[in-house]
Amino acid sequence: MPILATMGLKKIYIAPAMTDGSMPAKGKQWLDLGDVYQDTCNLKDDSPEITEHKSETSSKVITLVGETPTNVELSLMDPDLELLARYFGGTTGEKGKRTWIRPRKLEYKEWALWIQPEEGLFIGCANVRIIPTFEITYSSKGICLVPMTIKFQSNLQASEEMSDPTVADTEKV
């Protein structure tokens, strides 16, 4: 019996979210998120809100559990001006003479997401928010990193049949 395991990170893809809440079809609208800094990518659930209702006159307990928020935490490594503008907003000007001007407030953008592991299940979400922060260490060993939290705003999806979302099914030979 083969061992089925999901491990490693090969690539993260994003595409503009669909207005109907569905996952976008495979095709050229899917973009590479960028270079993810080694050992920084973690997908995890936050603790859901738990409410316990206890009877005063018996041992009856009713426990209600709220939604479980899911987030991906990672850092982009050495992003270019195009990636900075994609995630923070702002403008870059014309190529060769570009200067990025970052707005003080993040633009509201919704994305769809697929995480491709080295092996195993693709994990996706049809609607996420990407919330970046800026971090540069100016030292002989420093590098520009963009730590980001990717907040799932709809259901997590796991697929064993998913493949590269940038290749439309009609393009396969």
Protein Blocks (a to p, Z undefined) as FASTA:
>chain_A
ZZdddedjfbdcdddddfklpacdedjkbccfbjcdehkaccddddddddddddfkbcbd
cddddddddddddddehiafklmmmmngpcebjehiaccdddfbdcddddddddddfbdc
ddddfbdcddddddddddfkbccddddddddfbdcdddfkbccfklcfklpZZ
